[in-house]
């Protein structure tokens, strides 16, 4: 049997690069949100546009769920209502993103093409009645989507108010049906070339799963016990590639119609992920993000920064916040309100870290339908409300800070010396069942790592495997369970060239097919790290132990032998007493640190801050984070714009030679930021700042 092929870091299917597009360079920060005029009468349209002008809204997103209104019967288009809407917006000086409404096929389509409805893992074919109900591989769905994209592009592709194309909406519907089975097999044939290679990669000798014909392979549907983990992760990779292929088809229809407007689609965070974002970003003119908070505590602010840093990193610079929730934070069975000042602070938090917009879902709260209680810029109470007054205040603030919108001529938008490795393979691998600890989740590990740097006031980027990481003094790799040969070489070369590499537990355990590397863990990184882990020791729920440096550990420990590494901290409990917990190996001009224990958040904070200090990395403004002041330096065209977002309890003053854009104050006299307040200080590039007290 031949050896299993190493997985490519790029999508298996070759997709062409985007056609020539206008650069995404908005003249001001885009402000507004999803508007659904098809839900309202014309009198409300006129009222809406007047309210938009009052709030200084300059951009709306149109058509996202409008398929049934745009194409009420197959091949029959009705666009007169949209023409009227665009006339109103144009007269008011308001631009728009135009969506292809393919996330919600209309009833006539599902009736005519039941085979285009998705099939769940348990074999149940879903029926019409919600959104996102489509089989991404179904030929009828793909054809109808291309036809819709071409019609919209031919009619509106050169409209002067068109900010960009919003392709589909929140791609992520998985399908396990016959169409998916056919396209999955083709994807596997391109990836592996032969059944022999697939059988080797998938370890099909186990449980008599060896395949003798491609037709024997199906998507991972409901079965008696555990799925083959290699099949599971390949199906996730395939699904991302198949959805990307559908997006590219729409993009090419629009380009063929002559439209040069920038194109995007909205990624979705935080709780689920069906996309490999780096390969998707390669096919977009700008990345956009829908970001919804999932906690009411101080971590909500850290989560704003986490989503923003991800989007900026995926996009490689400026990005678009396509959706956020104006007033609610969803907590399972309820939505908790956030204050007007917090809404403004969060909106500026996204912009500080690279967003070119503050857009929301949605403009006007719906009277009916499944999301009638989703918050909106115009609440059910209407324009005469406390909430809408705050929206007007935000519009005014965004207008005042407009000079910050232009990115620098060269160099990063936010300068970071710390990189955190991100790849969807890590997420999907830790979602395969029957791991030593199924409760450790990739998203939680990445957020906890990012949170530590946010609390310290240290800016970070997320990094694509294989990217040029030379500008990062420190690269952190949390829980990247599978690694390819190329990725192992990349990490080794980074350290040997002088980088400070920090690698955690559950990294480099397997190859891309989730085959565990033998000889001791982490099998693919033992030589780089200078350690050999003989046993994995997950802790009981609620159990905590300490290391000899005072760090507190929960959930995960390991039996570690330092073969070629210095011990930085050791375990102090049970049979691991005296065994290494944290090690450091000198490699070339740099070093590789291994963290074998899952540190409690406060201990993780201290550990990562100490590693950063060892590299000479410090906060943007020393002393600010400890007092609840988030400080982000967004580099611009000829100036730096320092965003000061106060999440703390006592007023603070920051001094810098420049102008505070919201108030017009002279920064040299000191800018006072009250608790809950915001300020944006325009200073010379690299100009120093000082925290001068309360």
Secondary structure, 3 states (H helix, E strand, C coil): CCCCCCCCCCCCCCCCCCCCCCCCCCCCCEEEEECCHHHCCHHHHHHHHHHHHHHCCCEEEECCCCHHHHCCECCECCCHHHHHHHHHHHHCCCEEEEECCCCCCCHHHHHHCHHHCCECCCCCECCCCCCCCCCCCCHHHHHHHHHHHHHHHHHHCCCCCEEEEECCCCCCCCCCCHHHHHHHHHHHHHHHCCHHHHHHHCCCCHHHCCCCCHHHCCCCCCCCCCCCHHHHHHHHHHHHHHHHHHHHHHHHHHHHCCCCCCEECEEEECCCCCCCHHHHHHCCCCCEEEECCCCCCCHHHHHHHHHHHHHHHHHCCCEEEEEECCCEEEECCEEEECCHHHHHHHHHHHHHCCECEEEECCCECCCCCCCCCCCCCECCCCCCCHHHHHHHHHHHHHHHCHHHHCCCCCCCCCCCCEEEECCHHHHHHHCCCCCCCCCCCHHHHHHHHHHHHHHHCCCEEEECCCCCCCCCCEEEECCCCECCHHHHHHHHHHHHCCCEEEEECCCCCECCCCCECCCCECCCCHHHHCEEEEEEEECCCCCEEEECCCCEEECEEEEEEECCCEEEEEECCHHHCCCEEEEEEEECCEEEEEECCCECHHHHHHHHHHHHHHCCCCCCCCCCHHHCEEEEEEECCCCEEEEEEECCCCCEEEEECEEECCCCCEHHHCEEECCCCEEEEEECCCCCEEEEEC
